[in-house]
Amino acid sequence: MQPDEFVATYLERRLLHVQRQDARRHQPLFPPEQVEQTLARAGAARGERVRAIIGDTPHAPHGVPDGDLVAWVRGHYRAGATILLSNIGAEIPELARLVRALEEFVKGRVNVNAYLSAPGSRGFNAHFDPHDVLVLPVSGRKHWTIWQHYIEAPTAAQRTQVDAARLGPPQQELELAAGDLLYVPRGMVHQARALGEATVHLTFGLFFPTWHEVLEECLASASHQLVGLRRSLAACPRPEPEIEPLVAAFGERAVVEAFDRVRARFVQQLQPLPRALSASTAAERAPRIDDQIERVPGMIAHVSEDASGVRIAFPRISDADYAFELAQPAFMADALRFVGAARGPFAVRDIPGEIDDERRLRFVAQLLRAGLLQRAAGEAVSDDK
Ligand SMILES: O=C(O)CCC(=O)C(=O)O
């Protein structure tokens, strides 16, 4: 098949399985005698490049001494794991040549991962990739199950767990044999399981440049020309006339949501505050409806709302295992905005919204534990109050 036909018919849209009846075809790309050497080289950077996939979770060989790495991999492999060696495209001359040819076609990055699966092993659960994928099986056979796109042409920022309940029946089941080729468009959900023998396959991640990247570049270079793009939100809360058409092209709602994400990102990236700043402790009693509560000094909060609900983001307290974002249903919007804007002490019962006191107390208890709120200075906290 010619590249033009592939682009016109398959790219980003349709699965392609080419059967070849030529089991040795891909062996020069990853010869069996190179596997151990590649593993040892990947081991030198093993923090990122070697994983044992057990029950859908990739495990890194943290703390395993260099000399024990091969034994660590063998042990997991024998126990039924799939071993993943990442980013091996430059390791073997034949493979590096193919990668360069693909890069010329893609006009973007090409990343190669090797999957070594024990008989019967299943690596990742049903998932999709935010890049196009070309699979070349080097040895053995795998059963692949493919569903429809979960998201059309997703970007890396849209990577998400696949909700099995949303999947519906597979669109195709196929057996991929050594020498075959499989193309899986980005966003299409897939899952693979080794059949009765050990298998090795190479997955080429194809990172075609997108319109998103081109427009990001346009925006970056426009900011050299237009001072209105370079203004801070503080100095210029409304867009200057020269950038109004640009802002209008995105639409007001998109701009408000983007503004929210910028603010939430800033708040979440702040250094965690020491627990000592908070007057509350994990051991104290649950809040009561007349308790006086206040924000922990130094705590910044940002409330945002979209179709999925309302969220309050704040910096983490150093020993809190709580997420620094609390998501709530839309009916909690008034409560979150009240807490987000509070400047002084307030009683739990003052929290507004169409909610009952039990909900108010649960909400406050969560924020006390997360370290955003504390009891107001002078509030007794013992149980015999
Ligand atoms: O073989 C597997 O378990 C996963 C394969 C896969 O998802 C891939 O190669 O992209």
The ligand as an SDF file (V2000), in Angstrom:
LIG
                    3D

 10  9  0  0  0  0  0  0  0  0999 V2000
    0.4530   -6.2350   24.5230 O   0  0  0  0  0  0  0  0  0  0  0  0
   -0.1090   -5.5560   25.3550 C   0  0  0  0  0  0  0  0  0  0  0  0
   -0.4250   -5.9860   26.4400 O   0  0  0  0  0  0  0  0  0  0  0  0
   -0.4400   -4.1100   25.1240 C   0  0  0  0  0  0  0  0  0  0  0  0
   -0.1110   -3.7270   23.7420 C   0  0  0  0  0  0  0  0  0  0  0  0
   -0.4480   -2.3150   23.4140 C   0  0  0  0  0  0  0  0  0  0  0  0
   -1.3620   -1.7090   23.9490 O   0  0  0  0  0  0  0  0  0  0  0  0
    0.3450   -1.6680   22.4040 C   0  0  0  0  0  0  0  0  0  0  0  0
    1.2710   -2.2880   21.9020 O   0  0  0  0  0  0  0  0  0  0  0  0
    0.0420   -0.4790   22.1140 O   0  0  0  0  0  0  0  0  0  0  0  0
  1  2  2  0
  2  3  1  0
  2  4  1  0
  4  5  1  0
  5  6  1  0
  6  7  2  0
  6  8  1  0
  8  9  2  0
  8 10  1  0
M  END
$$$$
